[in-house]
């Protein structure tokens, strides 16, 4: 991944981390809050690189506890583990495998909890009981959208870099044959 040039990378990466924090404390439904954090994390990756993506994915969900929402506290381990797995897959499987692996690993903890809580031994009433499949589908779609946006931004940066390097080579003065021999 080619991050943005340094001042732009830091400024926009910090903005995306702050956007994730805003999603974490916003009075939105749980699924939308979590999906907003996921989208901000992928956008932070595409602009600032992995440090900003990890900050957005792992540091902003605990800030959501400031809102005092007990449901957020119950869902926090699922959110944090999914975000960590999604960002790890994005980092280590970057490019085309990340398009499949990152979204799948992002929803793996939620899918496991969904399957495990339906058994008598692990029966737990979670805040998402009404919308389990909606949670999984929304997060899966947001993760795919995030990886695709990172692909697009990376491709635009590589094109722009190739154009600038070809312009710099064509604009550089040619050395005379006498200078080349020396």
C-alpha positions in Angstrom: 0.0 0.0 0.0 1.3 3.4 -0.9 0.2 5.9 1.8 -0.4 9.5 1.0 2.5 12.0 1.3 3.5 12.7 4.8 1.5 15.8 5.9 -1.6 14.6 4.1 -1.2 11.1 5.5 -1.0 12.3 9.1 -3.8 14.9 8.8 -6.4 12.7 7.0 -5.4 9.6 9.0 -6.0 11.5 12.2 -9.3 12.7 10.9 -10.4 9.1 10.1 -9.4 8.0 13.6 -11.5 10.8 15.0 -14.4 9.9 12.7 -14.2 6.3 14.2 -14.3 7.8 17.7 -17.4 9.9 16.7 -19.1 6.8 15.4 -18.2 5.0 18.7 -19.9 7.6 20.9 -22.7 8.6 18.5 -26.3 7.8 19.6 -26.9 5.3 16.7 -28.0 1.7 16.7 -25.2 -0.7 17.6 -24.8 -2.2 14.1 -24.4 1.3 12.6 -22.0 2.4 15.2 -19.8 -0.6 14.7 -20.1 -0.5 10.9 -19.0 3.2 11.0 -16.0 2.3 12.9 -15.1 -0.5 10.4 -15.5 1.8 7.5 -13.4 4.5 9.1 -10.7 1.9 9.8 -10.5 0.8 6.2 -10.4 4.4 5.0 -7.7 5.2 7.6 -5.8 2.3 6.1 -6.2 3.6 2.6 -5.0 7.1 3.5 -2.6 6.7 6.4 -1.5 3.1 6.4 -1.8 0.4 9.0 -0.9 2.4 12.1 -4.0 4.6 11.6 -6.1 1.6 10.7 -5.2 -0.1 14.0 -5.8 3.1 15.9 -9.3 3.5 14.4 -10.2 -0.2 14.7 -8.9 -0.9 18.2 -8.8 2.3 20.1 -12.1 3.9 19.2 -14.5 1.1 20.3 -13.5 1.4 24.0 -14.1 5.2 23.8 -17.7 4.3 23.0 -18.1 3.3 26.7 -18.2 7.0 27.5 -21.8 7.0 26.2 -22.7 4.7 29.0 -24.4 2.2 26.8 -24.6 -1.2 28.5 -25.3 -2.9 25.2 -22.1 -1.5 23.8 -20.2 -3.0 26.7 -21.7 -6.4 26.0 -20.8 -6.3 22.3 -17.3 -4.7 22.8 -15.3 -8.0 22.8 -17.0 -9.1 19.6 -16.4 -5.8 18.0 -12.8 -5.6 19.1 -11.9 -9.2 18.1 -13.6 -8.8 14.7 -11.8 -5.5 14.0 -8.5 -6.9 15.0 -8.9 -10.0 12.7 -10.1 -7.9 9.8 -7.2 -5.5 10.1 -4.7 -8.3 10.4 -6.0 -10.0 7.3 -5.9 -6.6 5.5 -2.3 -6.2 6.5 -1.0 -9.7 5.8 -3.1 -10.6 2.8 -3.0 -7.2 1.0 -4.2 -7.1 -2.5 -6.6 -9.6 -3.9 -6.7 -12.2 -1.1 -7.6 -9.3 1.3 -10.8 -8.8 -0.6 -12.0 -12.2 0.7 -10.0 -12.7 3.9 -10.5 -9.4 5.6 -14.3 -9.3 5.4 -14.6 -13.0 6.4 -12.3 -12.6 9.4 -14.0 -9.4 10.4 -17.3 -11.2 10.8 -15.9 -14.5 12.1 -16.2 -13.7 15.8 -19.8 -12.5 15.4 -20.7 -15.6 13.4 -19.2 -17.8 16.0 -21.1 -16.0 18.8 -24.2 -16.2 16.8 -23.8 -20.0 16.4 -22.7 -20.6 19.9 -25.4 -18.6 21.7 -28.1 -20.7 20.1 -27.0 -23.8 22.1 -28.4 -24.3 25.5 -25.1 -24.4 27.3 -24.0 -21.0 25.9 -27.4 -19.4 25.7 -26.9 -15.6 26.2 -29.3 -12.8 25.3 -27.3 -10.4 23.3 -28.4 -6.9 22.2 -28.5 -8.0 18.5 -31.0 -10.9 19.0 -33.4 -9.2 16.6 -30.9 -8.5 13.9 -28.2 -11.1 13.9 -28.1 -11.7 10.2 -28.4 -7.9 9.5 -25.3 -7.3 11.7 -23.3 -9.9 9.8 -24.4 -8.8 6.4 -23.9 -5.1 7.1 -20.4 -5.7 8.4 -19.5 -8.0 5.5 -20.7 -5.4 3.0 -18.9 -2.5 4.7 -15.6 -4.5 4.8 -15.8 -5.4 1.1 -16.6 -1.7 0.4 -13.6 -0.7 2.5 -11.2 -3.0 0.8 -12.4 -2.0 -2.6 -12.0 1.7 -1.7 -8.4 1.0 -0.5 -7.8 -0.8 -3.9 -9.1 2.3 -5.8 -7.1 4.8 -3.8 -3.9 2.7 -4.1 -4.4 2.4 -7.8 -4.9 6.1 -8.2 -1.7 6.8 -6.2 0.3 4.4 -8.3 -0.9 5.9 -11.5 -0.2 9.4 -10.2 3.3 8.3 -9.1 4.0 6.7 -12.4 2.9 9.8 -14.3 5.1 12.0 -12.1 8.2 9.8 -12.5 7.8 9.7 -16.3 7.4 13.5 -16.4 10.5 13.9 -14.2 12.5 11.6 -16.5 11.4 13.4 -19.6 12.0 16.8 -18.0 15.5 15.9 -16.8 18.2 17.3 -19.1 20.1 14.8 -21.2 23.8 14.5 -20.6 26.0 15.1 -23.6 28.0 12.1 -25.0 31.3 13.6 -23.7 29.9 13.7 -20.1 28.7 10.1 -20.4 32.2 8.9 -21.2 33.7 10.6 -18.2 
